[in-house]
Amino acid sequence: MSDRDLQLYHRVLDGDKQALEEIYDKYEKLLFSFAYKTCGQKEMAEEILQEVFIKLWTQRATYDESKGKFSSWIMTITRYTSIDTVRKKENHNYSLEEERDTLHQEEPSAEDLAEWREQGELIRKAIKKLSKDQSKIIRLFYFKGLTQQEIANKCDLSLGTVKGRIRLALKHLRKELSNIKEKGGVRDA
């Protein structure tokens, strides 16, 4: 985690709204694009993003720097919030009017789409470098939103094996993403 992220996080814990705004400005596009990829709806992705920052501000989610990077932690909070929100929405019956409103939502901007495509391309490129087993589990866990136990059941694996493959895959992804970025990103592929 960068020293700046840590400083901002501690300022947020002290009630500094400006620090929260700085974290929001830094991570908003990445978190929104991740939430949008999970739910496929702009309005729901905005709701998820808002919920993530409410959790941060109200300290319902607390970061422990000994367990990893701030960016990984906030992405994990976004992932779980996205999954929870999608599951809640799936369990509610929508009125016809709400369904019509969903169909006519404003599309993301061209700038957002370009950034999401570039980020997605980097991630897809890194995932291709994983073993077939790791790739499958990462896709089920992060993109399909399955729990580790659901993956174990679906793939006929032990829960420990699933956890180990996820951990190893994330380690490989971090290394591969940093290699890709050092080489100049997608264009060097």
N, C-alpha and C positions, 0 to 999 in steps of 0.2 A: 504494500500500500504506500502511496506517496505520502510524504510528510504533510503535504497540503491537505489531502483528504482527511488525515488523522486530526489535524488542527481544526478543520471545518466541523468534523463530527463532534469533537469535544466542545466546540462553541455552540453547536446545536443543543447538546446536552445541557448547556448553561442557559438555554433559552434565546439564543441569538438568531433572530429571523433572517438577517442578512446572510449568515452562514448557510442556513437552509436553502435560501435562494441560490447561492453559489453552487451548492451540491445539485440542486434542481437543474440549473443551467448546464452543468457539466454532464449530467447523466440522463436528462429528460428524453432526448432523441433515442438513445440506445434502449432505455427501458420501455419507452412507448413502442418502438419497433418490435421488441421482444413480446410485449403484451399483445400487440396487433397480430403478430404471427400466431400466437396461441389462440386468440379468440376470433380473429377475422373481422372484427367490427370496430370502427374508429371510436364510437361513443363508449363502448365497453373498455377499450384500451385506455381511453382517457380516465375512465372511472378507476381502473386498476392502478394507473399511475398516481392518481390522487390518493388512493388508499395506501399505497406504498409510502408516500411522503407524510401522510397522516400518522402512519405507524412509526416512522422515523421521528417526527416531531413530538408525538405523545409518549415516545420511548416504550411502545408496546413491542418493538423489535429492537434489541440492543446488539451492538457489534462488539465482538471480542477479537481484538487484533492478533491474539495468539493463535487463532484458528484459521487465519487466511487474510487475503486482501479485501479491502473495503468494496472494491468493484465486484468481486465475486459474491460477497455477502449481499449486496443490494440487488444483484441479479437473481440470487436465490430467493430473496424476499419477493421480488417481482414474479418469479416463476410460481411460487406457492400461492400468492395472491391471485394470479391469473387463473390457475387451476381451480381455486376455491370459487372465484367469481363465475367462471364458465359453468361449473357444476351447479351452483345456485341458480343460475339463469336457466339451465336445462331442466331443473326441477320445478320451475314456475310456469304456469300457463300464461301466455301473452294474449292480450286482447288483439283483435284484428287491427285496430288502429295502431297499436305499438308495433306490430309486424310491418305495417305499411311504412311507418316512420323509419324502421330499421333498413328497409329496402332503399329508401331515398336519402341515406346519409351522405354527407359530404365526403368525397374521396380525399386521401392524404395528398399533400402537395407533391409536385414533381421533384423538388429538392429532397423531401423525406423519402420518396420512393427510390431515388438514386442512391441515397445513403444506405437505405435498407438493403438494396441490391448488392452494394459493395461489401457491406458487413456480411451479408448472407453468402456471398461468393467466397470471402475469406474463410468463413466457417465451413462451408461445403468442401473447399479445397483441403482444409485441415482434417475434416472427417474422413476424406478419401484415403488419407495416410494411415488411418487406424486399421486394425485387423477387422475382418468381417464380423466377428463376434462382438467386439467393442463397438463398432459402428452401429450394429443393430440395437444394442442395449442403449446407447446414447440417443438414438432416434426415438426409441420407445419412451425413454425417461424424460428427455427434454422437449421433444416435439409432439409426442402423443400424450404426455402428461400421466403416464402410468406410474404407479408406485413401484418401489423395488420388489415388494411381494407379488404384485400383479405381473411384473416382468418374470420373476422366478417361476410363477405358475405357468405363464404363457410359453416360456422357453424351456420348461422342464429342467430348471436348474435350482441349485440350493440358493437360499437368500445370501449366504456368505459369498458365493461365487459371483452373484450379481453385484453386490457391493464392491467386491474386489475389482471386477471389470470396469465398473463406473469410475472408481478411484484411479485405476491405471489409465483408462481412456482420458480422463480429465488431465492427468499429468502429461500424457502425450499431446493432447490438444493445446495445452498452454505452451509447451515447447514448440510445437509446429506453428502456432499462430505468431509467436514471437519471431521465429525464423522467417515466416512469410513477410511480416512487417519490416524486418531488417532488410529483406531483399527488395523492398519497394512495393509490396502488396500484390494485387491481382494482376497487374500488367505484366509482371515477370513470369507468369505461369507458362 
